[in-house]
Structure formats: structure tokens, C-alpha cells
Amino acid sequence: MSQITASELNEGGPKIAHAEVVCLVDDDASVRKSLSRLLESDGFSVRAFSEPEAFLNHIATNSVPLAVLDIWMGSMTGMELLAHLCARSPRTRVIFITGREDTAAKATVMPAGFFAFLIKPFDGDQFLSTVHRALGHHIPEKRGEPLTNPSREPVENEMRSLPRT
């Protein structure tokens, strides 16, 4: 199997000047693995955390432009994590992911601010587009060309099978 570089994957898509870091906080290992692979396939560097406390330790010494947070985790909810994040790193953009439609949770975090709220399983291209927009990347739309990247097909299939946790 040949190696594909991030620049090859990005041809015709948004250009990332350097590997921007996206932090991912989810207590489900399969979600962390799938989303990490998808983000890395698009040229991002990923810091994945299974515990919200480990992520909070990370932001104490690192700049975090974007965090993808699960709403429902065992030790701390994504809503509680957002409160800590707003106090410690107010410029960090947040994308929430959850396994079920939760209007109460969405209403709770809305005043604190978040960039997007996605229900698992979600489309990989939709997720990547949301990540790019959250980071302020311009994503040109090309007429007549598919929005999917064929080299990401195995990761896309994995994304569709994510558990609804």
C-alpha cells in the first residue's frame, strides 16, 4: 500500500499552510480513532483525549484553535467542559458531537457559544467542511465535481458506522 501525503489529499481542496491542530475529546475509542483518521486524511494534526481532564491540562500550556467535544461523557459532560474551556481559552472554537438529538443540551450550550452541533453518525465531508469553516478556511465549491475525496472512502465508511453514544 502506497503512502499518500496530506498535500496530495488536499489537491483541489482547501489548502492548509501547516498541520493545524484540532483537539478531539470523546470517551468512545472508536469515535476518536475514526475522527482522528478523517482529520489526518485532510492534513490536520489531531490531539485526541479520552478524558476531559486531560484536555483541560493540555489547554493550560497549548493554544487550541478548535475543539471537537462529545456532549455525553462519563466523568464530565461536554457542557461542563465548555464552561471550563470558555474560562481558560475563550478564543477556542467548539464543535459539539452527540449520538442523539438533544435540544435541551443544545439550548444549554447556545448562550456560551459553539460553532456547530452534529449528530452521530454524520457525513465525513460535512464534518470536514464544518472544521474548515470553524477555522476560517475558504472552501471553494466546484461545479460538476464531487465534494467527496475518493482516497477517504475507507474512512467515510468507518464514519457511517460510528456508534450513537
C-alpha positions as CSV (number, residue, x, y, z in Angstrom):
1,M,0.0,0.0,0.0
2,S,1.5,3.3,-1.0
3,Q,1.6,6.3,1.3
4,I,-0.4,9.4,0.5
5,T,0.8,12.7,1.7
6,A,-1.5,15.4,3.1
7,S,-0.7,17.7,0.3
8,E,-1.9,15.0,-2.2
9,L,-5.1,14.6,-0.4
10,N,-5.7,18.3,-0.3
11,E,-5.2,18.9,-4.1
12,G,-8.2,20.6,-5.4
13,G,-9.5,21.2,-1.8
14,P,-8.7,23.7,0.9
15,K,-5.0,24.3,1.4
16,I,-3.7,24.1,5.0
17,A,-0.4,26.1,5.3
18,H,0.8,23.8,8.1
19,A,-0.8,21.0,10.0
20,E,-3.3,22.9,12.1
21,V,-4.2,21.2,15.4
22,V,-7.7,20.0,16.1
23,C,-8.4,18.7,19.6
24,L,-10.9,15.9,19.9
25,V,-12.5,14.9,23.3
26,D,-14.6,11.8,23.3
27,D,-14.8,8.9,25.7
28,D,-15.5,6.4,22.9
29,A,-12.3,5.0,21.4
30,S,-13.9,4.1,18.0
31,V,-15.1,7.7,17.6
32,R,-11.7,9.1,18.5
33,K,-10.0,6.7,16.0
34,S,-12.4,7.4,13.2
35,L,-12.4,11.2,13.5
36,S,-8.7,11.3,14.0
37,R,-8.1,9.3,10.8
38,L,-10.6,11.5,8.9
39,L,-9.0,14.8,10.1
40,E,-5.5,13.5,9.5
41,S,-6.5,12.4,6.0
42,D,-7.4,16.1,5.3
43,G,-4.0,17.4,6.6
44,F,-4.8,18.2,10.2
45,S,-2.8,17.3,13.2
46,V,-5.0,15.7,15.9
47,R,-4.7,15.6,19.7
48,A,-7.3,13.1,20.9
49,F,-8.3,12.9,24.5
50,S,-10.4,10.2,26.2
51,E,-10.8,12.2,29.4
52,P,-11.9,15.9,29.6
53,E,-9.5,16.5,32.4
54,A,-6.5,15.5,30.2
55,F,-7.8,18.0,27.6
56,L,-8.0,20.7,30.3
57,N,-4.4,20.0,31.3
58,H,-3.4,20.3,27.6
59,I,-5.1,23.7,27.1
60,A,-3.2,25.1,30.2
61,T,0.0,25.1,28.1
62,N,-1.1,24.9,24.5
63,S,-3.1,27.1,22.2
64,V,-6.2,25.3,20.9
65,P,-7.9,26.9,17.9
66,L,-10.6,24.2,17.6
67,A,-12.0,21.6,19.9
68,V,-14.5,18.8,18.9
69,L,-16.3,17.8,22.1
70,D,-18.7,14.9,22.8
71,I,-21.7,16.1,24.8
72,W,-22.2,13.0,26.9
73,M,-19.0,11.6,28.6
74,G,-18.7,9.7,31.9
75,S,-16.5,12.0,34.1
76,M,-17.7,15.4,32.8
77,T,-20.2,16.4,30.2
78,G,-19.3,18.4,27.1
79,M,-21.4,21.2,28.5
80,E,-19.3,21.3,31.7
81,L,-16.1,21.1,29.6
82,L,-17.3,24.1,27.6
83,A,-17.7,26.2,30.7
84,H,-14.1,25.4,31.7
85,L,-12.9,26.0,28.1
86,C,-14.6,29.4,27.9
87,A,-12.9,30.5,31.1
88,R,-9.4,29.1,30.2
89,S,-9.3,29.5,26.4
90,P,-12.1,31.9,25.2
91,R,-10.9,32.0,21.6
92,T,-11.2,28.3,21.1
93,R,-13.9,27.4,18.6
94,V,-16.1,24.4,19.6
95,I,-17.9,21.8,17.5
96,F,-20.2,19.5,19.6
97,I,-20.9,15.9,18.6
98,T,-23.5,13.7,20.1
99,G,-25.2,10.4,19.5
100,R,-28.7,11.7,19.9
101,E,-30.9,14.7,19.1
102,D,-30.7,16.7,22.3
103,T,-32.5,20.0,22.2
104,A,-32.0,20.6,25.9
105,A,-28.3,20.2,25.6
106,K,-28.1,22.4,22.5
107,A,-30.2,25.1,24.3
108,T,-27.9,24.9,27.3
109,V,-24.7,25.5,25.3
110,M,-26.1,28.0,22.9
111,P,-25.6,31.1,25.1
112,A,-21.9,30.0,25.8
113,G,-21.3,29.7,22.1
114,F,-20.4,26.9,19.8
115,F,-19.6,26.7,16.1
116,A,-21.7,23.6,15.3
117,F,-23.7,20.8,16.8
118,L,-23.5,17.5,14.9
119,I,-25.5,14.3,15.5
120,K,-23.5,11.0,15.1
121,P,-23.2,9.3,12.7
122,F,-22.6,12.2,10.4
123,D,-21.2,12.6,6.9
124,G,-17.4,12.9,6.8
125,D,-17.4,15.6,4.2
126,Q,-19.9,17.6,6.2
127,F,-17.7,17.2,9.3
128,L,-14.6,18.3,7.5
129,S,-16.4,21.3,5.9
130,T,-17.5,22.3,9.4
131,V,-14.0,22.0,10.7
132,H,-12.6,24.2,7.8
133,R,-15.3,26.8,8.3
134,A,-14.7,26.9,12.1
135,L,-11.0,27.6,11.4
136,G,-11.9,30.3,8.9
137,H,-10.8,28.5,5.8
138,H,-12.4,29.5,2.5
139,I,-13.8,26.4,0.8
140,P,-14.4,27.0,-2.9
141,E,-17.2,25.0,-4.4
142,K,-16.5,23.5,-7.8
143,R,-19.4,22.9,-10.2
144,G,-19.8,19.5,-11.5
145,E,-17.2,17.9,-9.2
146,P,-18.0,15.6,-6.3
147,L,-17.4,17.1,-2.9
148,T,-16.0,13.7,-1.6
149,N,-12.4,12.7,-1.8
150,P,-12.1,9.1,-3.1
151,S,-9.0,8.5,-1.1
152,R,-11.0,8.9,2.1
153,E,-13.6,6.3,1.1
154,P,-12.5,3.7,3.8
155,V,-12.6,6.4,6.5
156,E,-16.0,7.6,5.2
157,N,-17.4,4.1,5.6
158,E,-16.0,3.9,9.1
159,M,-17.7,7.2,9.9
160,R,-21.1,5.9,8.8
161,S,-20.8,3.1,11.3
162,L,-20.0,5.3,14.3
163,P,-22.0,4.3,17.4
164,R,-24.6,6.7,18.6
165,T,-23.1,7.4,22.0
